[in-house]
Amino acid sequence: MARPVLVAGVDSSTQSCKHITVDAATGEVLRSTALPHPDGTAVDPRRWWDAFEGVGATRLQGIAAVAVSAQQHSTIVLGADDQPVHDAILWNDRRATQSALDLRHEYGQDRWLRELGMVPTAAHPVSKLRWLSHHEPEAANRIRRVMIPHDWLTWGLLGQQGEPMTDRSDASGTGYWSPSDAEYRDELIQLALGRSLKVPKVLGPADRAGITSRGVVVGAGCGDNAAAILGLGAKRGEAVVSIGTSMTVSMVEDIHVNDPSCHVADMANACGGQLPLVATLNGARTLTAMAAMLRLSLGEMEVLSTAAPNDAGGICFVPYLDGERKPLLPESQGALTGLTRRSMTPENLARAGILGLACAIADAVEDLIGAGLVVDTVTLIGGGSKSRSLRQAVSDLTGRTVGWPEPREYAALGAAKQAAWALTGELPRWDRPNYTLIHPTASREWVPAVRNRYSAASKRIFGAELH
């Protein structure tokens, strides 16, 4: 029997670096390793390279092709010697909020939406460049090149030889590349920093970034959201909710989205189409925070929540614990409302924690629908998706069937699929994972009250700030 052709996928996420080895013909994961990343919202990118090397992503014995996915938006700035001149500022760092608002005003919000399909937030590299120019002028003056983690790791894998490469998905998240025109907007880099910078060449999804010194084909790579969609094999009408450090909701589409509410970004996917995406800062950590407050494990909180009434006895949890990106409330805090002597039970608090995150997901699904997209089903992936109570709550609040695929590292799997594509020239037709399906419960009379309570609490607490 002939040996299988092996490809590798690497996902350099916020929390860790995962490396998987996959049978290129079947998509079967044969080996998997992972190492943690440093915590924080600003990190020396060389620490990411240490983890990349540590999981074996530079050795690749017996591997025919590899591709890299990584956290989106996190910004690496390099000097004339191609070494970092500042810590990489991560996507969830809020320091560039005012810079983003200034850029919106200076270029015009309608113009951002029309030409870029998004408006800047603190997450986007264009905003971070503006912040550096105003707050770290010495470092800003030394910047010659700007990159995103997957670009930088791919370039390092190729020995930093030749021109750095990126792909449409990560380029579309910079704030200075237009998905509709498929070109960089140098005037926006100049608006942010005051001058032009070197940026990576944008590859197509099946293109090769190069070949390593050991003869391994290197695929274009992509951002982690696009990689997860690719690894999952998402279908049209399937809203994919990734619940990790943050929470994102995205879909496979061909059309460009122009959302006047500014909640849905017109991102690109890893197959040549679009990835309309809603991003929030608060994801699975809202559940761990509630569990910690109750002095419970996540499993214990899950059990406790099932003993509460569906509406948590009227308690509403607004989960803006780390500020928020959608809605734009960078300095916000979380809130509990509806507290009475009768409602203040551990069971109700546990249930309110579940409902708070579920309402945020339901809001994001409504944002996609409001932007003209059709959502037939909802798929939950990531660490937070393990909660069966959350899965049922999302199904009930959205009125849609919720699928939970078997747990896998879907971003790394998407990168491996892209590696196989670069190797053979054909997108692999790997089997979709097995799904557990959850349907809305027959009795959902409590849903409108919970949704209205969540919306009213957000508006009452944050008032005019809520946008």
LOPANU-658500 format. One record per residue: residue in three letters; x, y, z of N, C-alpha, C in turn. Coordinates in steps of 0.05 Angstrom, whole numbers, plus 32768, in hexadecimal, padded with zeros to 4 digits. Layout:
N
ALAXYZXYZXYZ...
END
This chain:
467
MET80117FE88000800080008000801280198000ALA800B802C7FEF801A80447FED801680558006ARG802B8063800E8029807580258017808C801EPRO8007809680327FF780AE802C800880C78029VAL7FFF80D98019800C80F3801680038104802ELEU8016810F803C800F811E80558012813C8050VAL7FFF814B805C80008168805C7FFD81718079ALA80068189807E8004819480997FF581AE809AGLY7FE681B380AF7FD981CC80B47FE181D780CFVAL7FE781F180D07FEF81FE80E97FDC821580EFASP7FD2821681077FC1822C810F7FCE823A8127SER7FD7825381227FE3826381377FCE82768142SER7FBF826D81567FA9827C81617FB2828E8177THR7F9F829C81837FA582AE819A7FB2829E81B1GLN7FA6828781B77FAE827881CF7FC4826481CASER7FC7825981B27FDA824381AE7FE0823F8190CYS7FF5822F818C7FFC822781707FF78209816ELYS7FE68202815A7FDF81E681557FEA81DD813AHIS7FF581C5813A800181B981217FF5819E811DILE7FE8819981067FDD817F81007FE9817380E7THR7FEB815980E67FF3814B80CE7FDB813B80C3VAL7FD6813E80A97FBD8135809D7FC381248084ASP7FB3810F80807FB4810080677FA781118052ALA7FB68119803D7FAC812B80297F958120801AALA7F92810680187F7C80FA80087F6280FA8017THR7F6380F580327F4B80F180417F4481078055GLY7F588117805D7F54812B80727F568120808EGLU7F5E810680917F6180FA80AB7F79810780BAVAL7F74811080D27F89811C80E27F99810580EFLEU7FB3810480E97FC480EE80F37FD480F5810BARG7FDC810F810E7FEC811881257FE48134812BSER7FE7813C81457FE08157814D7FF2815F8165THR7FFC81778164800C8182817A8004819E817FALA800881A88197800181C4819D801381CF81B4LEU801781E981B3802681F781C88018821181CDPRO8018821A81E7800A823381ED8019824C81E4HIS800A826281E18015827C81DB8014828D81F4PRO802582A281F6802382B4820D800882C2820EASP7FFF82C782267FE682D6822A7FEC82F48225GLY7FD6830382227FD98320821F7FD083298204THR7FCE834382007FC5834F81E77FDB835C81D7ALA7FF4835981E1800B836181D18021834D81D7VAL802C834281C2803F832B81C48056832F81B1ASP806E832981BA8085832781A7807F83118194PRO807D8316817A807583018167808982EA8166ARG80A182EF816F80B582DA816F80AD82C38183ARG809C82CA8196809182B581A8807E82A28198TRP807082AE8184805F829D81738070828A8162TRP80878295815980998284814980A5826E815AASP80AA8273817480B5825F818580A182478187ALA8087824E818A80738239818C8070822B8171PHE8072823A815B8070822F81408086821A813CGLU809E8221814480B4820E814380B081F68156GLY80A681FD816E80A381E88183808F81D2817CVAL807B81D9816C806781C48164807181B4814CGLY808881BB8141809381AC812A808B81B7810FALA808181D0810E807881DB80F5808E81E380E2THR80A781E380EB80BE81E980DA80CD81D080D1ARG80C781B980DE80D681A180D780C8819280C1LEU80AF818B80C4809E818080AF80AA816880A1GLN80B4815580B080BE813D80A480A7812D8098GLY80AB8124807F809781148071807F81248068ILE807F813E806B8069814F8063806D815A8047ALA805881588036805B8162801A8053817F8018ALA804181898029803881A58027802D81AE8042VAL802E81C88046802581D3805F801981EE805AALA800681F6806A7FFB821280697FF6821B8086VAL7FF58235808A7FF2824180A47FD9825280A6SER7FCA824E80BB7FB4826180C27FBC826E80DCALA7FB2828580E27FB9829380FB7FA482A78102GLN7FA582B1811A7F9382C681247F9482DD8111GLN7F7D82E9810C7F7B82FF80FA7F7F831A8108HIS7F87832E80F97F89834A81017FA283508111SER7FAC833D81217FC3834381327FDA834D8120THR7FE7836281287FF88372811680158370811EILE80258367810A80428365810E804F837A80FDVAL8060838B8109806D83A180FB808B839C80FCLEU8098839D80E480B4839780E180C483AF80D7GLY80DD83B080DF80EF83C680D780FE83BF80BEALA811383CF80B8812283CB809F813183B0809FASP813783A580B78144838B80B88131837480BAASP8117837A80B68101836680B780FE835980D2GLN8106836780E78102835F810380EC8370810FPRO80DD8365812280C88375812F80D2838E813DVAL80C483A4813980CC83BC814680B983C2815EHIS80A583B18162809283B581778084839A817CASP807B83958194806B837E81988053837D8185ALA804C8365817C80348363816C801C836A817DILE800A837B81727FF2838381817FDB83718177LEU7FCF836381897FBB834F81827FA1835B817BTRP7F91834B816E7F76835381657F64835C817CASN7F68835181957F57835881AB7F62836E81BDASP7F76837C81B37F81839381C27F7183AC81BBARG7F6783BB81CF7F5483D081CA7F6183EC81C8ARG7F7B83ED81CA7F88840781CC7F84841981B4ALA7F7E840D819C7F7C841C81847F5F8425817ETHR7F4D842381927F31842A818E7F2E84468183GLN7F3A845A81907F36847581877F438479816CSER7F59846C81677F66846E814C7F5384648137ALA7F44844E813D7F318443812A7F1B84578125LEU7F108463813A7EFB847781377F04848F8127ASP7F1D8497812C7F2884AE811C7F2A84A780FFLEU7F33848F80F97F35848780DD7F1A848580CFARG7F06847C80DE7EEB847B80D37EE2849780CBHIS7EE784AA80DD7EDE84C680D87EEE84D280C1GLU7F0884CE80C07F1984DB80AC7F1484D18090TYR7F0F84B7808D7F0A84AC80737EED84AB806CGLY7EDC84AB80807EBF84AA807C7EB4848E807FGLN7EA2848A80927E98846F80977E8B8463807EASP7E7B847280707E6E846780577E83845F8043ARG7E99846E80427EAE8467802E7EBC844D8037TRP7EC1844A80517ECD8431805B7EBC84198052LEU7EA2841C80577E8F840680517E8F84008033ARG7E8E841580237E8B841280067EA584067FFAGLU7EBC840F80037ED584087FF67EE383F08004LEU7EDF83ED801E7EED83D8802D7EDB83C28038GLY7EC183C880387EAE83B480437EAE83B28061MET7EBA83C5806F7EBC83C5808C7EC483E18095VAL7EC283E580AF7ECC83FD80BB7EE183F580D0PRO7EF5840680D37F0B83FE80E67F0183FC8103THR7F0C83E981117F0983E6812E7F2583E48139ALA7F2783E281537F4283E081607F5083C68157ALA7F4183B2814E7F4D839981457F5D839B812CHIS7F5683AD811A7F6283AD80FF7F7E83B980FEPRO7F9083AE80EE7FAB83B880EC7FAC83D680E4VAL7F9A83DF80D47F9B83FB80CC7F98840D80E4SER7F88840580F77F84841581107F9D84138121LYS7FA983FC81227FC183F881337FD884098128LEU7FDA840B810D7FEF841C81017FEB84398109ARG7FD2844281097FCC845E81127FD48461812FTRP7FCD844E81407FD48450815D7FF284528160LEU800184418152801E844181548029845C814CSER801E8467813780298481812D802584978141HIS800F84968151800A84AB8164801684A68180HIS8018848C81888020848681A3803B847981A6GLU8046846E8190806084628190806F846C8177PRO807484868175807F8491815C809B84878155GLU80AB8481816A80C68477816480C4845C8156ALA80B3844A816180B08430815480A384338139ALA808F8445813780808449811E809384528108ASN80A68463810F80B9846D80FB80CB845780F0ARG80CE844180FF80E0842C80F680D1841680E6ILE80B7841880E580A8840380D780AC840580B9ARG80B283EE80AD80B583ED808F80A283D88083ARG809883C68094808783B18089807283A9809EVAL805A83A380958044839B80A780398381809EMET8035836F80B1802B835480AB8017834A80C0ILE800A833480BA7FF7832680CC8005830B80D3PRO7FFE82FF80E9800D82E780F2801082D180DDHIS7FFB82CB80CE7FFE82B580BB801182BC80A5ASP801282D6809D802582DF8089804282DB8093TRP804682E480AC806182E580B8806B82C880BCLEU805A82B680C68062829B80CB8068828C80B1THR80588292809C805C828580828077828F8076TRP807C82A88079809582B4806F80AD82A8807EGLY80AA82A4809980BF829880A880C4827B80A0LEU80AF826D809A80B18251809180C1824F8077LEU80C08264806780D08265804E80EA82738052GLY80F38276806B810D82828070810E82A0806CGLN80F782AD806B80F582C98065810382D0804BGLN810182BD8039810C82C1801E80F682CB800BGLY80FC82DE7FFA80E982E77FE780D482F97FF4GLU80BF82FF7FE580AA83117FED809783038000PRO808F830F8016807B83038028806083018019MET805182EC8021803782E78015802182E7802ATHR800982EE80217FF182EB80327FDB82E08020ASP7FC382E0802A7FAC82D7801A7F9582EB801DARG7F8082E7800E7F6982FA800E7F5C82FC8029SER7F5A82E680387F4C82E780517F5A82F98065ASP7F7482F680687F828307807B7F8583248071ALA7F89832780567F8B8342804B7F7283518050SER7F5B8344804E7F41835180517F3B835A806DGLY7F4C835180807F48835A809C7F5C836F80A5THR7F6B837B80927F7F838E809A7F7483AB809CGLY7F5F83B1808C7F5583CC808A7F6383DC8075TYR7F7583D080667F8183DE804F7F8383CC8036TRP7F7183B880347F6E83A8801C7F5183A68016SER7F4983AB7FFD7F2D83AB7FF67F2583907FEBPRO7F1283827FF77F0983687FED7EFB836B7FD1SER7EED83807FCD7EDF83847FB47EF1838A7F9DASP7F06839A7FA27F1A83A17F8D7F32838F7F8CALA7F35837E7FA17F4B836B7FA47F6683797FA1GLU7F6983907FAF7F82839E7FAF7F8683AE7FC9TYR7FA083B27FCE7FA783C37FE67F9F83E07FE1ARG7F9883ED7FF67F92840A7FF57FA884188004ASP7FBE841F7FF57FD5842B80027FCF8445800FGLU7FBB845480057FB4846D80117FAA846A802DLEU7F9F845380347F95844E804F7FAC84488062ILE7FC1843B80587FD9843780697FE58453806EGLN7FE6846380597FF1847E805D7FE0848F8070LEU7FC6848C806E7FB4849A80807FBA8492809DALA7FBF847880A17FC3846E80BC7FDF847580C7LEU7FF4847080B7800F847380C1801E848B80B7GLY8014849780A1802184AE8096803384A8807FARG8037848E80788048848680618041846A8059SER804C84618043804784478039805884328048LEU804F84198046805E84028051805F83EB803ELYS807183D98041807283C08032805C83AE803DVAL804D83A1802B8038838F8033803B83758024PRO8031835E802E803483458020802483438006LYS802E83347FF4801F832E7FDB8007831C7FE2VAL7FF083227FD67FD883137FDB7FD582FC7FC7LEU7FD482E37FD27FD282CB7FC17FB582C27FBFGLY7FB082B37FAA7F9782A57FA87F96828D7FBAPRO7F7F82817FC07F7D826C7FD47F8C82527FCDALA7F90824D7FB37F9E82347FAC7FBB82397FA5ASP7FC482527FA77FDF82597FA07FF4824E7FB4ARG800C824C7FAB802282457FBD8031825E7FC5ALA8038825F7FDF804882757FE98066826F7FE2GLY806C82567FDF8088824E7FD8808D82317FE0ILE80A7822A7FE080AF820F7FE780C682127FFBTHR80C58203801180D98205802680F481F9801CSER810981FE802B812381F38024812381D58023ARG811081C88030810E81AB803180FA81A1801CGLY80F081B3800B80DF81AA7FF580C281A87FFCVAL80B981B38012809D81B2801A808E81CA800DVAL807881C48000806781D97FF4805981E8800AVAL805982038008804C8214801C80348222800FGLY801D821C801A80058229800F800282468017ALA7FEE8253800C7FEA827080127FE48275802FGLY7FD68262803C7FCE826780577FB6827A8058CYS7FAC827F80707F94829080727F8F82988090GLY7F7C82A980947F7482B180AF7F65829A80BCASP7F64829A80D77F59828380E57F3B827F80E0ASN7F2C829580DD7F0F829280D87F0A828580BDALA7F19828E80A97F168282808E7F1F8265808EALA7F35825F809E7F3F8244809F7F2B823180ACALA7F1E823B80C27F0A822A80CF7EF2822480BDILE7EE9823780AE7ED38233809B7EDC821E8086LEU7EF58220807C7EFF820E80687F0281F28074GLY7F0C81F0808C7F1081D680997EF581C8809FLEU7EE281D880A67EC881CD80AC7EB881C48093GLY7EBF81D1807C7EB081CB80647E9481D88065ALA7E9381F0806F7E7981FD80747E698201805ALYS7E4F81FF805C7E3D820180457E2F821C8044ARG7E238222802E7E13823B802C7DFC823A8040GLY7DF78251804C7DE18253805F7DE9824A807BGLU7E028242807F7E0B823880997E1C824E80A7ALA7E11825980BC7E1F826D80CC7E31825E80DFVAL7E4B826280DD7E5F825480EE7E6782678105VAL7E62825E811D7E68826E81357E8082618143SER7E96827081447EAE826781507EB08274816CILE7EAF826481817EAE826E819C7EC9826781AAGLY7EDC827981A87EF5827681B57EFA828D81C8THR7F12829981C67F1882B181D67F0382C681D0SER7EFE82C981B67EE982DB81AD7ED282CA81A2MET7EBF82D781947EAA82C881877EA682D5816BTHR7EA782C481567EA282CE813B7E8C82BE812FVAL7E7D82CA811D7E6882BD810E7E6C82C480F0SER7E7082AF80E07E7682B480C47E6982A080B2MET7E6982A680987E5C829580847E6B8294806AVAL7E67827F805A7E72827D803F7E5F828B802DGLU7E69829F801D7E5982AE800B7E6982B67FF2ASP7E5B82BD7FDD7E6782C87FC57E6482E77FC4ILE7E4F82F17FD07E48830D7FCE7E59831E7FE2HIS7E5D83377FDA7E69834A7FED7E5383577FFEVAL7E59835A80177E468365802A7E4D83828031ASN7E3A839380307E3E83AF80397E2983B5804FASP7E3183B380687E1F83B4807E7E1F83CF808BPRO7E0A83DF80887E0983FA80937E0C83FA80B2SER7E0483E480BF7E0783E480DC7E2483E180E5CYS7E3683DA80D27E5383D680D77E5883BE80E8HIS7E4583AC80EC7E49839480FC7E55837D80EBVAL7E4E837B80D27E57836580C17E6E836F80AFALA7E85836380B17E9C836A80A17E9D83598087ASP7EA4836580717EA6835780577EC1834A8054MET7EC6833480637EDF832680627EE08313804AALA7EF8830A80437EFB82F6802E7EFF82DB803AASN7EF882C6802C7EFC82AB80367F15829E8029ALA7F1A8285802E7F32827780257F2C8267800BCYS7F15826C7FFF7F0E825D7FE67F0982707FCFGLY7F0F82897FD27F0B829C7FBC7EF182AC7FBEGLY7EE082A67FD27EC782B47FD67EC982C77FEEGLN7EB282CC7FFA7EB082DF80117EA982D1802BLEU7EB082DF80407EAB82D4805B7E9F82EB806CPRO7E8682F280687E7A830680797E7C82FE8096LEU7E85831080A77E8C830880C27E84831D80D7VAL7E79831380ED7E74832481047E87831B811AALA7E95832E81277EA98327813B7EA383358155THR7EA48326816B7EA1833281867EBA832B8196LEU7EBF833A81AB7ED6833581BC7ED0831F81D1ASN7EB7831C81D87EB0830A81EE7EA582F081E4GLY7EB482DA81EB7EAC82C081E27EAA82AD81FAALA7EB9829681F87EB78281820C7EBF828B8228ARG7ED082A082297ED982A982437EC382B58254THR7EAC82BC82477E9582C682577E8A82AF8267LEU7E8B8296825C7E81827F826B7E9582788282THR7EAF8279827C7EC2827382917EC1828882A8ALA7EBC82A182A07EBA82B682B57EA282B182C7MET7E8B82AA82BB7E7382A582CB7E78828C82DDALA7E84827782D27E8A826082E27E9D826782F9ALA7EB1827882F47EC3827F83097EB4828F831FMET7EA282A183177E9382B0832B7E82829E833DLEU7E78828883317E68827583407E798260834EARG7E93826283497EA6824E83557EA08232834CLEU7E9B822F83327E95821683257EA78210830ESER7EAA81F783077EB681F182ED7EA181F682D7LEU7EAA81F782BE7E9781FB82A87E8381E482A8GLY7E8B81CC82AD7E7981B682AD7E6481B882C3GLU7E6D81C182DB7E5A81C582F17E4781DB82EBMET7E5081F182DE7E3E820782D77E2A81FD82C3GLU7E3281ED82B07E2181E2829C7E0A81D282A9VAL7E1081C182BC7DFC81B182CA7DE981C482D9LEU7DF581D782E77DE581E982F77DD181F982E6SER7DDA820282CF7DC9821282BD7DB0820382B4THR7DB281E882B37D9B81D982A97D8481D882BEALA7D8B81DF82D77D7681DF82EC7D6781F982EEALA7D6F820D82DD7D62822782DE7D4C822882C9PRO7D38823A82CC7D25823E82B77D328249829EASN7D25824582877D31824C826E7D39826A826DASP7D2A827B827A7D30829882797D4282A2828FALA7D4E828F829E7D60829682B47D5282A682CAGLY7D3882A382CC7D2982B182E17D2982CF82DDGLY7D2E82D882C47D2D82F582BF7D48830282C0ILE7D5D82F382C97D7882FF82C97D83830182ADCYS7D8F831882A77D9C831C828D7DB983228291PHE7DCA831482837DE7831882847DF083248269VAL7DFB833D826B7E07834A82537E2583458254PRO7E30833582427E4B832A82457E62833A8239TYR7E618354823D7E76836582317E8D83678246LEU7E9A8351824C7EAE835082617EC9835B8259ASP7ECF835B82407EE9836582377EE6837D8224GLY7ED3838E822A7ECB83A282167EBC83938200GLU7EB483A081EB7EA7839381D67EAD83A081BBARG7EAD838F81A67EB38398818B7E99839B817BLYS7E85838A81807E6B838B81737E5683858188PRO7E48839A81927E4A83B6818B7E6483C38196LEU7E6B83DA818A7E8483E781917E8283F481ACLEU7E8C83E581C07E8C83EF81DC7EA783E781E8PRO7EBD83F381E07ED783EA81E87EDD83EB8205GLU7ED083FD82137ED5840082307EBE83F58241SER7EAC83E682357E9583DC82437E9D83C68258GLN7E8A83C182697E8C83AB827D7E73839A827BGLY7E74838382867E5C837282867E48837B829BALA7E30837082997E1B837982AB7E08836182B0LEU7DFC836182C87DE6834F82D07DCE836082D7THR7DB8835B82CA7D9F836A82D17D8A835682D8GLY7D73836082E27D5D834F82EA7D6183408304LEU7D73834A83157D79833D832E7D6383438343THR7D57832E834D7D45833183647D4D831B8378ARG7D42831D83907D48830883A47D3F82ED839AARG7D2A82EC838A7D2082D383807D3182C88369SER7D3B82DA83587D4982D183407D6782CB8346MET7D7182D6835C7D8E82D383617D9582B8836CTHR7D9582A4835B7D9D828983627DB582818351PRO7DC5826F835B7DDB8265834A7DD2825A8330GLU7DBB824C83307DB1824083187DAB82558303ASN7D9D826A830C7D96828082F97DAF828F82EFLEU7DC2829383007DDB82A082F77DEA828F82E2ALA7DEB827582E77DF7826382D37DE9826482B9ARG7DCF826382BA7DBF826582A17DC282808293ALA7DC3829582A37DC782B082977DE182B28289GLY7DF782A582937E1082A482857E0E8297826AILE7E00828182697DFB8274824F7DEC8286823CLEU7DD6829182467DC582A282357DD382BB822BGLY7DE582C7823C7DF282DF82337E0382DA821ALEU7E1282C4821A7E2282BE82027E1082B681EBALA7DFB82A781F17DE8829E81DC7DDA82B681CFCYS7DD382CA81DE7DC782E281D37DDA82F281C1ALA7DF482F381C97E08830081B87E0A82F1819EILE7E0982D7819E7E0A82C781857DF182CC8175ALA7DDA82CC81817DC182D181737DC182ED8166ASP7DCC830181747DCE831C81697DE0831C8150ALA7DF6830D81517E09830C813A7DFB82FE8122VAL7DEC82E981277DDD82DC81117DC982F08105GLU7DBB82FF81167DA98313810C7DB7832980FCASP7DCF832F81037DDF834280F37DE4833880D7LEU7DEB831E80D57DEF831280BA7DD5831380AAILE7DBF830C80B67DA5830D80A87D9F832A80A0GLY7DA4833D80B27D9F835980AC7DAF83638095ALA7DC7835780907DD8835F807A7DD083518060GLY7DB9834280607DAF833780487DB7831A8043LEU7DC2830C80577DCB82F180547DB682DD805FVAL7DB682C580557DA382B1805D7DB0829D806FVAL7DA6829B80887DB18289809B7D9D827280A0ASP7DA4825A80977D938243809A7D99823480B4THR7DB3823080B97DBC822180D07DD3822F80DEVAL7DD8822780F77DEE823381067E01821C810FTHR7E1B821F810B7E2E820C81147E4182188129LEU7E45820A813F7E56821481547E6F82048156ILE7E86821281567EA0820681597EAF8216816EGLY7EC7820B81767ED78218818A7ED0820E81A6GLY7EE1821781BA7EDE820C81D57EC3821181E1GLY7EB7822881DD7E9D822E81E87E86821D81DESER7E8A821181C77E75820181BB7E7081E681C9LYS7E8281DF81DC7E7F81C681EB7E6681C781FDSER7E5C81DE82047E4681E182167E2C81D98207ARG7E1F81C382107E0681BB82047DF081CF820ASER7DF181DB82227DDD81EF82297DDF82078216LEU7DF8820F82107DFB822581FD7DF1821E81E2ARG7DF7820681D87DED81FD81BE7DCF81FE81BCGLN7DC281F481D17DA481F581D17D9A821181D3ALA7DA7822281E37D9E823E81E57DA1824D81CBVAL7DB7824881BC7DBA825581A27DA4824B818FSER7D9E8232818F7D898227817E7D6E82348185ASP7D688236819E7D4F824281A67D4D825F81A0LEU7D63826E81A57D62828B81A17D6382938184THR7D6F828381737D70828881567D59827B8147GLY7D4D826781537D38825781457D438246812FARG7D5C823E81317D69822E811C7D7682158127THR7D79820281167D8881EA811D7DA581F18121VAL7DB081E781377DCC81EC813E7DDC81D2813BGLY7DF281D4812C7E0381BD81297E1D81C08139TRP7E2681AA81457E3F81AA81547E5081948148PRO7E64819B81377E748186812B7E87817A813FGLU7E91816281397EA38155814B7EBB81678150PRO7EC5816981687EDB817B816F7EF48176815EARG7EFE818A81507F17818981427F2381A48142GLU7F3C81A5813A7F4A81BF81367F4481C88119TYR7F2C81D581167F2381DA80FB7F3381EF80ECALA7F3F820280FA7F50821580EC7F69820780E1ALA7F7681F680F27F8D81E780E97F8581D480D2LEU7F6E81C880D47F6481B680BE7F6081C680A4GLY7F5581DE80A67F5281EF808F7F6D81F68082ALA7F8181FB80937F9B820180887FA681E8807AALA7FA281D080857FAB81B880797F9E81B3805ELYS7F8481B9805D7F7581B780447F8081CA802FGLN7F8881E280377F9481F580257FAF81EC801CALA7FBE81DF802D7FD881D380267FD581BE8010ALA7FC081AC80147FBB819880007FB381A47FE5TRP7FA481BA7FE67F9B81C87FCE7FB481D37FBFALA7FC681E07FCE7FDE81EA7FC27FEF81D47FB6LEU7FEF81BD7FC3800081A67FBA7FF5819A7FA0THR7FDB81967F9E7FCF81877F887FC181997F73GLY7FBB81B17F7B7FAD81C37F687F8F81BF7F69GLU7F8581AD7F7A7F6881A87F7D7F6081A97F9BLEU7F4981B67FA07F3F81B87FBB7F36819D7FC4PRO7F4181927FDA7F3981777FE37F1B81767FEAARG7F10815F7FE57EF3815A7FEC7EF281488005TRP7EFC8151801B7EFC814280337EE08141803EASP7ED9812B804C7EBF812880587EBA813D806DARG7EA28147806E7E9B815980847E9A814A809EPRO7E9F815780B57E9E814980CE7E82814080D6ASN7E80812E80E87E66812680F37E5B813D8105TYR7E41814281037E34815781127E21814C8127THR7E208158813E7E0A815481517DF6816B814CLEU7DDD816581467DCA817A813F7DB7817E8157ILE7DB28198815C7D9F81A081717D8A81B28164HIS7D7181AC816A7D5B81BC815E7D4E81CD8173PRO7D4181E3816A7D3281F3817E7D1D81E3818DTHR7D1B81E981A77D0781DB81B77CEB81E381AEALA7CD781D281B37CBC81D781AA7CB081EF81B8SER7CB781F381D17CAC820981E17CC1821F81E4ARG7CBD823581D57CD1824A81D57CC4826581DCGLU7CAF826481EC7CA0827D81F27CB182918202TRP7CC68286820F7CD88297821F7CEC82A7820FVAL7CF0829F81F67D0682AB81E57D0382C981E1PRO7CEB82D381D87CE982F081D37CF0830081ECALA7CE782F782037CEC8307821B7D0A83088221VAL7D1882F2821E7D3582F182227D448303820FARG7D3C830181F57D49831281E17D44833081E6ASN7D2B833681ED7D25835281F27D33835D820BARG7D34834B821F7D42835382387D5F83598233TYR7D6C834882237D88834C821D7D8D8366820DSER7D7C836B81F97D7F838481EA7D79839C81FBALA7D64839B820B7D5E83B2821C7D7383B88231ALA7D7F83A2823C7D9483A682507DAC83B38244SER7DB483AA822C7DCB83B6821F7DC783D4821ALYS7DAF83DA820F7DA983F682097DA784078222ARG7D9B83FC82367D97840C824F7DB18411825DILE7DC383FD825D7DDC8400826B7DF08412825CPHE7DF1840E82417E05841C82317DFB84338221GLY7DE08435821F7DD3844C82137DDE845581F9ALA7DE6846E81F77DEF847A81DE7E08846E81D4GLU7E17846081E67E31845481DD7E2C843C81CBLEU7E14843081CC7E0F841781BE7E0B841C81A1HIS7E1E841481907E1C841781737E2E84038165
END
